[in-house]
Amino acid sequence: MTTEAAPPPGSAGTPPAAPTAEDFGHVQQSAEFAELRSSYRSFAFPLTVAFIAWYLLYVLLSSYAGGLMGTKLFGNINVALVLGLAQFATTFLIAWLYSRHAATRLDPKAAAIKARMEAGE
C-alpha cells in the first residue's frame, strides 16, 4: 500500500536516527525518568493493593460470612449482590481515575522524554 502524502516539513525524506541502547540507558538514569516512574508507582501501587484487599474481602465474606452476605436489604437484593456490583463499579472508577492521572501527570512527562530522545539530546 502506498501513499501520496508528502514528507513532513523540514525533513529531507530520511527518518531520524533511532535511539541506541546507550541512549535508553541514559534516559533511564535521568531524574526526569525517575520522576515519571515515581508518579506512576505512587498512583498504581496503592490502588492495586487497595483493590486486591477489597476483592479478597468480598471473597472471604462470601466464603465465611454467608449469613451476612445473604442479608436482604430490600426485595430480592442482598448484601452479596450489592458488594458484587460494587466490585464492577470500583473497577470502572479505578480505570477512570488512572486515565485522568495518566493524561494529566504521566503523558506530559513521557512526551517530554520522548521529544528529548527524538531530538537526540
Buried (B, 14 or more C-beta within 10 A) or exposed (E): EEEEEEEEEEEEEEEEEEBEEEBEEEBEEEEEBEEBEEBBEEBBEEBEEEBEEEEEEBEEBBEEEEEEBEEEEEEEEBBBEEBEEEEEEBEEEBEEEBEEBBEEBBEEBBEEBEEBBEEEE
